[in-house]
Each structure stands twice: as C-alpha cells, then as structure tokens.
Amino acid sequence: MMMMMIIMIIIIIIITVTVTVTITITITIIAITITIAIAIAIAIAIAMAIVMVMVMVMVMVMVIAVVIVIVTVIVIVIGNSNRTEWSTIQGVIAREISKSDEREARGQFENTNTITP
C-alpha cells in the first residue's frame, strides 16, 4: 500500500512538472510571438514613415520644378513681348531718322504731321 502511494505521488509530481513546463513554454512562445509582432509593427510604421517622407520630398521637388517652369515661361513671355515691342519702336525711330536724314540731304526737310483742332 505504501508503494502504491509513493507511485501515485511520483505520478502527480510528474504530471505537475509536465503541466508547469508546458505552461511555461506556452507563455514563453506567446511572449516571443508578441515581441516579434511588436517589432514587425514598429518596422512597418518606420517603413511607412520613410515612404511618406520620400513622397512629400518628391511632391515638394515637383512643385518647385513647376514653379520654376512657370516663372521661366513668364520671364520668357515678358522678355519676348518687351523685345518685340522695343524692336518695333526702334524700327520706327530708325526709319524716321533715316527719312529725316534723306530729306535734310535733299534740302526738303518739312513737317509732314498735320495738327487738327
């Protein structure tokens, strides 16, 4: 009878140790899994932040490029319109000066403008 009790106590101890070890291993696996999940979540958050910063930088570069193109086009249009305007004015002035020089050379300098009341 005594032997039977000792065997039962040993079986109870083995079962208790087995359950305790199983629970400890399970808790450890759960803790490792949670740690890995948190690390993955942090890595994903960092990657997303990096991608967002890269996208914002690309958008800013594109906006700056568009502004530069618009300013360049405006400068070219204003420059060309002024150049065209001035070249026309210069042409008229040069033509009138050459006409007056020709008239003076022929002795026919006269006022061709008429004043109307």
Secondary structure as the mmCIF struct_conf table of DSSP 4:
data_model
#
loop_
_struct_conf.conf_type_id
_struct_conf.id
_struct_conf.beg_label_comp_id
_struct_conf.beg_label_asym_id
_struct_conf.beg_label_seq_id
_struct_conf.end_label_comp_id
_struct_conf.end_label_asym_id
_struct_conf.end_label_seq_id
HELX_RH_AL_P HELX_RH_AL_P1 MET A 2 ARG A 106
TURN_TY1_P TURN_TY1_P1 GLY A 107 GLY A 107
#
